[in-house]
Each structure stands twice: as structure tokens, then as C-alpha cells.
Amino acid sequence: MSTSTPLIELANVHFSYGETPLLDSISMSVSRGEIVALMGGSGSGKTTLLKLISGQLSQQSGSIKFQGEEVTSQTHKQRLAMRKQMGMLFQFGALFTDLSVFENIAFPLREHFQLSEQTIRDLVLMKLHAVGLRGAANLMPHELSGGMARRVALARAIALDPLVMLYDEPFTGLDPISLSIIADLIKELNDALGTGSILVTHNIPESLKIVDKVYFMSSGKIVGQGTPDEILNSTDPYVHQFIHAEPDGPVAFHKPAPSYTADLGLGEQP
Ligand SMILES: Nc1ncnc2c1ncn2[C@@H]1O[C@H](COP(=O)(O)OP(=O)(O)OP(=O)(O)O)[C@@H](O)[C@H]1O
């Protein structure tokens, strides 16, 4: 792979759940060192897109490449190897409640590699140090605040030194200080590890501080993209409505449904 090959590249991806089309002509790319945000209304298909990228779902058409190789043509073994290179932090990044902080981070290392206890200890402490929680190694998850728990989940997500990080709503439920700490960590870790990150988030101010590029989704399509500056100054009606949290605009309040009167059994009114 040449250094200029994107880590993740999607071209013209279409995806349906059964008969229902959800994603339509999605094209995007993430390179090393880049943080890309995926924003858009609820149900626009952001989480589904992360599942396609991580190989948990397969598209009906179009191409998804990881380091230049088509994901759908991977063997089972290649797909497992790819997943090992993807760190994931999801909404409530659940820790194993009956394992200490240390053992939570050691878990993926023990699962994937035969390492000496001394090496595991060094690696776990390095990851905890990176998120500022080396001093919490011996605590149990119930002894952590919500913000600390999210940082431990982040340390676990980077345990295997991933090439790509996928974050799905990593700020949800955090107080403003913890939220800012997690945002800074996402940026610092991305720079330090040279990863490429995709961040699904509704938090516009915090994410615009750390991302390089934003893709806006609406009803399964990318309807706007740009750098944070371009997004903030965009006159595109979708982007404008979303960024300025306006209730009226092209992002509809109502999900498409049969006529209201027909649904209530009243028949069509003249
Ligand atoms: N397994 C499934 N089978 C059928 N439909 C699904 C399935 N999973 C999700 N959907 C539908 O796909 C649409 C997109 O869901 P998705 O979770 O990707 O949206 P999202 O943009 O991440 O939303 P949110 O911001 O609310 O998390 C929704 O209408 C959802 O109901």
C-alpha cells in the first residue's frame, strides 16, 4: 500500500435492510492522521455505515476498501485480521463489570496474542498512561466516574494499536469537562498513533474543534461535506439547518408515512 492510499475508501456504496433502501451512493475516504466526522439526523444511516466499514454488514453494491483492498472479497481470516486493526468505541463503551480496569485492557491482548505477563503489564500501563488513568489500574468499573469509564474504554479500544478508530457517539452522557477531555484524547491519540478516525457525533462544537473533514448525511445520502470552516460558513440548507439546530428546513420532522387521515381510518378529506 502506498502511503497516499486512504486507510478507508468508499465508492458509490448502496445498502438496504431487506427491501428497504437505506444508504445511497455513499463515497468518502479517511487517510492516516485524519479525523472525519459523520453527522446527520437520527436514522440517517450513520451507525449502519460504521457497521459496513467494520465488515459487520455487507453492501449490495459499490466498493469499500481497507488499505486499498476490497473488504467484501476478503477471506474470513483476512476479515478477522482487519477487525484487529480497527479499534471501536461505541456509545456506552461497556466495560466488563467483573474485571478490574487493568484486566479490561489486558483482555484483547490476551485474546489475540501470546505475551508474557510482564509485556502485558507494560502494554496495559502504557495505554492507561495515554488516557491519564495509570493510577486507576486496580479499580473496578463501578468505582469509576462516567468520564473515567469512557477513558478506560478508549484505552481498551487502542490496546491493539489499531490503524483505524471508529467512534459512535463517544460524547453521549458526559459532563462538559469529561466531554472535552475525551475530545482532546481522540485528537491526541489520532496524532500519536497515526491512525485514521471516523467519529459519528451529534456534538457539533466539540467535534468541529478536532476533525479535519465533515460528511453530512440525510436519508442515507451524503448531502454536504467540507472542512470545519467550510461547514460553519456553508449556505447549503441541510448543513445550515443542522449546524444551527433549526427546527424548520429540509430535514423533515415527520418520517414518511401514509396519509394521516387514511391512517386514522377517516378516508381522504375533499
Ligand atoms: N437491523 C436493522 N434492520 C432493519 N432496519 C434497521 C436495522 N438497523 C437499523 N435500521 C434502520 O436503519 C435506519 C438507520 O439506522 P442507523 O442506526 O444507521 O441511523 P443513525 O444515523 O446512526 O441514527 P442515530 O443518530 O439515531 O443513532 C433507521 O431507520 C433504523 O430504523
The ligand as an SDF file (V2000), in Angstrom:
LIG
                    3D

 31 33  0  0  0  0  0  0  0  0999 V2000
  -31.1100   -4.3640   11.6810 N   0  0  0  0  0  0  0  0  0  0  0  0
  -31.9390   -3.4980   11.1140 C   0  0  0  0  0  0  0  0  0  0  0  0
  -32.9600   -3.9090   10.3450 N   0  0  0  0  0  0  0  0  0  0  0  0
  -33.7970   -3.0430    9.7300 C   0  0  0  0  0  0  0  0  0  0  0  0
  -33.6820   -1.6830    9.8270 N   0  0  0  0  0  0  0  0  0  0  0  0
  -32.6760   -1.2080   10.5980 C   0  0  0  0  0  0  0  0  0  0  0  0
  -31.7660   -2.0820   11.2640 C   0  0  0  0  0  0  0  0  0  0  0  0
  -30.8660   -1.3100   11.9440 N   0  0  0  0  0  0  0  0  0  0  0  0
  -31.2060   -0.0190   11.7080 C   0  0  0  0  0  0  0  0  0  0  0  0
  -32.2860    0.0460   10.8940 N   0  0  0  0  0  0  0  0  0  0  0  0
  -32.9340    1.2600   10.3810 C   0  0  0  0  0  0  0  0  0  0  0  0
  -31.9990    1.9410    9.5780 O   0  0  0  0  0  0  0  0  0  0  0  0
  -32.1240    3.3480    9.7360 C   0  0  0  0  0  0  0  0  0  0  0  0
  -30.7680    3.9560   10.0260 C   0  0  0  0  0  0  0  0  0  0  0  0
  -30.2830    3.4850   11.2800 O   0  0  0  0  0  0  0  0  0  0  0  0
  -28.8510    3.9310   11.8430 P   0  0  0  0  0  0  0  0  0  0  0  0
  -28.7370    3.3560   13.2260 O   0  0  0  0  0  0  0  0  0  0  0  0
  -27.7940    3.6140   10.8610 O   0  0  0  0  0  0  0  0  0  0  0  0
  -29.0610    5.5070   11.9090 O   0  0  0  0  0  0  0  0  0  0  0  0
  -28.2000    6.6390   12.6450 P   0  0  0  0  0  0  0  0  0  0  0  0
  -27.9730    7.7150   11.6380 O   0  0  0  0  0  0  0  0  0  0  0  0
  -26.9750    6.0350   13.2640 O   0  0  0  0  0  0  0  0  0  0  0  0
  -29.2260    7.1360   13.7530 O   0  0  0  0  0  0  0  0  0  0  0  0
  -28.9800    7.7270   15.2510 P   0  0  0  0  0  0  0  0  0  0  0  0
  -28.2980    9.0500   15.0780 O   0  0  0  0  0  0  0  0  0  0  0  0
  -30.3750    7.8830   15.7640 O   0  0  0  0  0  0  0  0  0  0  0  0
  -28.1790    6.7040   16.0020 O   0  0  0  0  0  0  0  0  0  0  0  0
  -33.1430    3.5700   10.8420 C   0  0  0  0  0  0  0  0  0  0  0  0
  -34.3700    3.9370   10.2160 O   0  0  0  0  0  0  0  0  0  0  0  0
  -33.2730    2.2310   11.5100 C   0  0  0  0  0  0  0  0  0  0  0  0
  -34.5940    2.0300   11.9570 O   0  0  0  0  0  0  0  0  0  0  0  0
  1  2  1  0
  2  3  1  0
  2  7  2  0
  3  4  2  0
  4  5  1  0
  5  6  2  0
  6  7  1  0
  6 10  1  0
  7  8  1  0
  8  9  2  0
  9 10  1  0
 10 11  1  0
 11 12  1  0
 11 30  1  0
 12 13  1  0
 13 14  1  0
 13 28  1  0
 14 15  1  0
 15 16  1  0
 16 17  2  0
 16 18  1  0
 16 19  1  0
 19 20  1  0
 20 21  2  0
 20 22  1  0
 20 23  1  0
 23 24  1  0
 24 25  2  0
 24 26  1  0
 24 27  1  0
 28 29  1  0
 28 30  1  0
 30 31  1  0
M  END
$$$$
